[in-house]
Amino acid sequence: MNTSLFKRHGHMLLELTIALALGLLIVAACLSLYRAQRAAFDRATDAARIHDAGVVALDLLG
């Protein structure tokens, strides 16, 4: 009886370890996606600013 009690606790510890590892993997994937989307947004914003500056410069010239 005492041995089966220890086995149950060990099994639960293994499950907890696996759950924590999977949770960390999901969080890391979400952070990676967020950073990629943020970089894409920054590039799009920069392109829009360059376009607007070009329009203003051509407006002043012409």
C-alpha positions in Angstrom: 0.0 0.0 0.0 2.8 2.4 0.8 4.6 1.7 -2.5 1.5 2.5 -4.6 1.2 5.8 -2.8 4.7 6.7 -3.8 4.1 5.7 -7.4 1.0 7.9 -7.6 3.0 10.9 -6.3 5.7 10.2 -8.8 3.2 9.9 -11.6 1.7 13.2 -10.7 5.1 14.9 -10.5 5.8 13.6 -14.0 2.5 15.0 -15.3 3.2 18.3 -13.7 6.6 18.5 -15.3 5.2 17.7 -18.7 2.4 20.2 -18.3 4.9 22.9 -17.3 7.1 22.1 -20.3 4.2 22.3 -22.6 3.0 25.5 -21.1 6.5 27.1 -21.5 6.6 25.9 -25.1 3.2 27.6 -25.8 4.3 30.8 -24.1 7.5 30.9 -26.1 5.6 30.3 -29.3 3.2 33.1 -28.5 6.1 35.5 -27.7 7.8 34.6 -31.0 4.6 35.3 -33.0 4.1 38.6 -31.1 7.6 39.7 -31.8 7.3 38.8 -35.5 4.0 40.6 -35.9 5.4 43.7 -34.0 8.4 43.8 -36.4 6.1 43.5 -39.4 3.9 46.4 -38.1 7.0 48.5 -37.5 8.2 47.9 -41.1 4.8 48.8 -42.5 4.6 52.0 -40.4 8.1 53.0 -41.6 7.1 52.4 -45.2 3.9 54.5 -44.8 6.0 57.3 -43.3 8.4 57.2 -46.2 5.6 57.3 -48.7 3.9 60.2 -46.9 7.2 62.1 -46.8 7.6 61.5 -50.5 4.1 62.8 -51.3 4.8 65.9 -49.3 8.2 66.5 -51.0 6.6 66.1 -54.4 3.8 68.4 -53.4 6.3 71.1 -52.4 8.2 70.7 -55.6 5.4 70.6 -58.0 
